Amino acid sequence: MIRFLFVVSIFLAHTIEFVYAQEVSANSSVKKEESIEIQVIRPRFFSKKDRLEIGLSGVFIANQSFIYTYLMSAIVDYHLNEYVGLELSYDYGASSEKQEKHILTSDFEIKTEIDRVQSMALAGVTLTPIYGKYQLGGGRLLYFDTFFTFGGGGTGVNYLYDHCSGDSAPSSRVVWYPTVFAGVGQRYFVGENGSIRYDIRSHFFNKNEADASCTPSTAASSSVSTQIVTLQIGYSYYF
């Protein structure tokens, strides 16, 4: 996870550096030396205190064996101060099967039981202990922060019962499970009202194995702990 954070941080930094480099070359009337000198002594550039953050992110579930799951996430975060915020998020998406699942079904007649996460509704707290600057090659400064999130909510798992045979298969349904989560992420600030944001989160919930059974109404209940790891990146605007 630490290696992934490092790679994403470097990628975002160089992407924003390229954008800023184009602005510097277009505005050649400003001397590079003066620009560098002014911005190095600059105080905190971006303030989140008493501001509402609204964002949209693409989400990918990273730890599933037989399917790909992609979701869109809407985020609302109210920042009480520079360090603490209250966040609500709702994710919704769909899954597609990997080639491995098709091979098991067609070549070996093995039908795998799949937990398809369709949606997540979460509430949590964000803690932002780190605020920093990164000097780009063109002399500009890139402002960023590193934050941690934790909280709870619910995860909706879509059961298609496609592993059941014949007319006995139950109708598809979505079952919600109480969920807790924790994560880490970074924001790279663009101007005075925007940021590019990415998160890595780990979600935990206990599901009832009977819910995935071909006879869910009569199957014996059995609680199983499940972990979902998500990677998400998107854009936020601050009001």
N, C-alpha and C positions, 0 to 999 in steps of 0.2 A: 504493500500500500504506500509506503514512504517513497519507494522508487517511482511509482506512478504519479504521486503528487509532484515530485521533482521534475519529471518529464513534462507534465502538463504545464507546470509553472514556467519552464524555459520556453515551451512552445508559445504560450500566450504572451510572454514578455517579448519575444522576437516578432510575433505578429503585430503587436501594438507598436513596436519600434519601427517596423516597416511603414506603418501608416503615418507615424509622426515624422519619419524621414522625408516622406513626400511633402508634408506641410512645410518643413524647414526649407527644402529646395525651392518651393513655390514662393516663399517669403524671404528672398535673399537680402532684403534691405536691413534685416536684423542681424547684427554681428553675432557669430556663434559664441565668442568669448563672453559677451555681455549676457546672452541668454543663459549660459551655464552658471555664471556668477550669481545672477538674480535668483535662480530656482534652487540652488543648493542651500541658500540661507532661508528659503521659504518656510513658514510655519505649516502646521497641518492644513493640507489643501482641501480635503474632503471631510465634511462633518455629517454624521448620521443622526445626531441627537435630535429627538422629537420629529423625526422624519418617517414617512411611510414608504416602504419599499414594495414595489409590485413587480414580479418577475415571471418569466415563462422559460421553462427548461425542457430539453429533451432528456429522457431517462432510459437507461439500459440496465437490465438485470444481468449481472455478470456470472452468476454461479448456478446456471441451469444446464442439465446434461443433454436434453433431447429437444429443446425449443429455444428460440430467440424471443425475448419479450421487450417491446419498446413502448414507452408511455410518454405522454406530455404532462408536465407538472406546472400548475399555477401556484405561485407563492405570494403570500401577503405577510410582510414583516414590519412590525412597528418597533422602532429603536428608542428605548427609554433614555439611553445615553450612548456614548461612544462604545460601550463595552457590553451592554445587555440589550437584548431584543426579544420580542414575543412573536412567534411565527405560526402561521397556518398554511397548510399546503394540501392540494388535492391532485392526485395522479390518476390518469386513465389511459388505457392503451389496449394493445392486442398482441397475440403471440403467433409465431410461425414455426413450423416443424423443421428441425435439422435433418440433414441427409441420413444421419445414423438411425433416426426413428423410422424412416421409410425403408431402410435396408432390413432392419429387424422385422418389420411387418411383412414386406414382400418376399424376402429370401428365407426367413426363418419362422414366419408366422407367429412372431412374438409381439403381443400387444402390451405396450408399456403404459403404466398409470402416470398421468401427468398432472401436476399442480400448476394451473395457469393463473398467474396473478393478473387480474383485470384492472384493479383500482386500489388506491390507498388514500385514506383521509387521516391527516396527522396534525398534531399541535405540539409545539415545543418551545424551548428556550435556546437562543443563540448567545454564546459568550465569545467576545472578540478581544483576546489579550494582546494580539500582535498587530501593530500598524507600522508599515515601513515604506521605504522608497528604493527604487532601482533606477540607476542612471543609464539611459540608453546611449547608443553610440553617437547619435546626433546632438547630444547635450541635454536633451529633455529628461525630465524625471517621470517615472512611472510609479504611481501610488497604489498600494495594495494593503490588504489586511488578511489575516488568517483567523478563522473562527471555528468553534466547535458547536455542535447542536445535539440536543437530546430531548426526548419527549415520548409521546405515545399516541395511540389512535386505533385505527382499524385497517385490516387488509382484506380485500374481497377476492376470493379465489373462485375462478370459474371452472366448474366441473362439467366436462362434456360427455363423460362416460363412454368415450370412443374405444375404451379397452374392453367394454362389455359386448357380448355377442347377441345377435338376434333381436327379436322384439322385446326381450326382457330388459333391455337397457333403459335406465331411468331418463327422464327428460333433463336436459342440461339446466344447471342452476348456479347461482353465485352465493357462496357462504362467506360471511364476514367473521374475522377472528380478531380479538383484542391484540394489539401490537405495541411493543416498545422499540425504540430505535436510538442510535447514537451515530454521530458522524463528524467529519472534519472537511473543511473547504477553504477556498480563497476567493476574494473579490479583487478584480483589477479595475480601477476606476477610470472611466472615460468621461472627460469633461467634469462638470459640477453636478450632474444629475443622473449619471448612468454608471453601470459596472458590468463587466463580464464576470460571471460567477460559475464556479464548479464545486461540486460536493461529491464525497464518497460516504455512503451511509450503510450501516448494517442494521437490519430489521429482524426482530425475533417474535415469533408467535407460536402458540400451541394449537395444532389442528387435531380434529377428531378423525381417526382413520376410517371410521364408519361412514363419514361423509363421502369418501371416494369409492366406497364399496358399490358393487352392482345391485346390492339390496340394502340401501342405507337405512331404511326404516327398521330392519330386523337385525342388522349386523351389530356385533358387540362393540361398545365404545372403547376407544384406546387413544390416549393423548400422546402426540408426537411433537417434539420441539422442532421448529423449522426456522432456518435462517435465510434471509434474502439480502444480497449485497447489491446495491445500486450505484451506478456512476451517472452523474448528470451534469450538464453544462448548458448555460443559457444567459439571458440578458435581463437586468433589472433596471427599473427607473425609480427615482426617489422624488417624492413630493414634499 
